[in-house]
């Protein structure tokens, strides 16, 4: 027995670890952005830079009660439990056992019970003791399993951070959509009022023979179209408010009434610091998660490869066994078994090697997903930077157009007051001003949405949260 135990302990000390050793992939990217980029570090609490207290409050409520975030946290807790189970599996296992049975042997069976003097056919048997087992991790199977579990915990943590980034961006986007719809609704009310007055004046001119029927019908049609557009905008505002309630994880009646009070469209900062381009992959949770999933898939190859080799273990059992409860404490009732054991799948019909090929294929797939995540991160950030730059230009042009429309309306109003222009001219100038203001609101909303998309693409939002 001693030589066998010594041999197993020696195997444990000099054991190797089969399967490929993981090395994180190195993606070489340039530090120079292709699109316009502002210098400086990325703001981790970017939603506060919009200067909207209600948006900040909604973010805090979402971080505390969002179902999506709680689900991601549960997946992280599950992965941590799996890691603890993998680590525990590498330690010696002990199990307490006990039984109380009554056995009746067959007289016509293999043993001639009736011919054995003093051997009762029927007897009770009581057994109480401990069984222990320790698998010697000679080929590194358990170490690879722990490596897999560690990587999956990291992947789950980055997955939770990815959910957080998407949650914050989606919440802010819906909030901007709500405020943009409310601004459009105010403009739609004014436009409907102007078109209603224009239709009334056109009807009067038609009745007086100063306008044809086509002009009267056209004015009435524009009024009806404006009324329909107002209903659509109201539906968009309500949809955005209810979407916010879902993201925050609260009942609509707790949020929607307060959100329906009109408020300005939140204004993003004039410039957004993109940070160092080469650090993007370190910030993006989806890229980090993909890298950890690749690490887990690589370690899985080692787990599958270890099945090709014999598995050595130490087995022990100690306890008390007797036919009577009163004899259990007797030293003569002690039973003991200890020794080495091994198992080796000599023939498995190619199953093990097929599992190794499957693990290798999964690792290749994980590598492809990582490469895609890297390319997607770079493309997303460059595209988002371009959209923000273009949206900022469009917002400035829309602001200039709205200012010119305001001046034109003021001039038309002054000329109407002096009797130099009729009310039709004034109403047309008013409609033009309303349209310019609505375009400005849409441009400001688009700029805010583009800023949110840029913050999301740069991987901001999870750094300041637990």
Secondary structure, 3 states (H helix, E strand, C coil): CHHHHHHHHHHHHHCCCCCCCCCCCCCCCCCCCCCCCECCCCCCCHHHHHCCHHHHHHHHHHHHHCHHHHHHHHHHHHHHHHHHHHHHHCCCEEEEEEEEEEEECCCCCCCCHHHCCCCCCEEEEEEEEEEEEEEECCCCHHHHHHHHHHHHHHHHHHHHHHHHHHHHHHHHHHHHHHHHHHHHHHHHHHHHHHHHHHHHHHHHHHHCCCCCHHHHHHHHHHHHHHHHHHHHHHHHHHHHHHHHHHHHCCCHHHHHHHHCCCCCCCCCCCCCECCCHHHHHHHCHHHHHHHHHHHHHHHHHHHHHHCCCCEEEEEEEEEEEECCHHHCCCHHHEEEEEEEEEECCCCCCCHHHHHHHHHHHHHHHHHHHHHHHHHHHHHHHHHHHHHHHHHHHHHHHHHHHHHHHHHHHHHHHHHHHCCCCCHHHHHHHHHHHHHHHHHHHHHHHHHHHHHHHHHHHCCCCCCCCC
